[in-house]
Amino acid sequence: MDKLEKTYPIEYALAAIAGHWKVIIIYLLGINSVMRYGELKKSLPDITHKMLSASLKDLTEYGVVSRKQYEQIPPKVEYRLTARGKDLVPILKDLCQWGLKNRQK
């Protein structure tokens, strides 16, 4: 069974956004609409290039993020949420509110 063929809907949903960085990437793109790779990296100073690339690739494969590459020098690549990704923003805002309410002070 490949990663797009999950048994339960919740399994598919969690596979699409699982991981510390994917959720934060979705959140950042929800706030900023469009971001270039370098902007994402600057916004996430603790992420490695390998992890950022892998997370963006997974999010693109699940149809949560779209990638647009411009044929120019230096190369320019932009990332934005798809309609599927935008559907996650209210859920992430609710999670953020839950975190604010319940974290240790």
ZILIN-V741176 format. One record per backbone hydrogen bond with DSSP energy under -0.5 kcal/mol. CO is the residue of the C=O (numbers start at 0). NH is the residue of the N-H. If there is no record, write none. Layout:
# ZILIN-V741176
co->CO nh->NH
co->CO nh->NH
This chain:
# ZILIN-V741176
co->1 nh->4
co->3 nh->5
co->7 nh->11
co->8 nh->12
co->9 nh->13
co->10 nh->14
co->11 nh->15
co->12 nh->16
co->13 nh->17
co->18 nh->22
co->19 nh->23
co->20 nh->24
co->21 nh->25
co->22 nh->26
co->23 nh->27
co->24 nh->28
co->25 nh->29
co->26 nh->30
co->27 nh->31
co->28 nh->32
co->31 nh->33
co->32 nh->80
co->34 nh->78
co->35 nh->39
co->36 nh->40
co->37 nh->41
co->38 nh->42
co->39 nh->43
co->43 nh->46
co->47 nh->51
co->48 nh->52
co->49 nh->53
co->50 nh->54
co->51 nh->55
co->52 nh->56
co->53 nh->57
co->54 nh->58
co->55 nh->59
co->56 nh->60
co->57 nh->61
co->58 nh->63
co->58 nh->64
co->59 nh->62
co->63 nh->81
co->65 nh->79
co->67 nh->77
co->69 nh->71
co->69 nh->75
co->75 nh->69
co->76 nh->36
co->77 nh->67
co->78 nh->34
co->79 nh->65
co->81 nh->85
co->82 nh->86
co->84 nh->87
co->84 nh->88
co->85 nh->88
co->85 nh->89
co->87 nh->91
co->88 nh->92
co->89 nh->93
co->90 nh->94
co->91 nh->95
co->92 nh->96
co->93 nh->97
co->94 nh->98
co->95 nh->99
co->96 nh->100
co->97 nh->101
co->98 nh->102
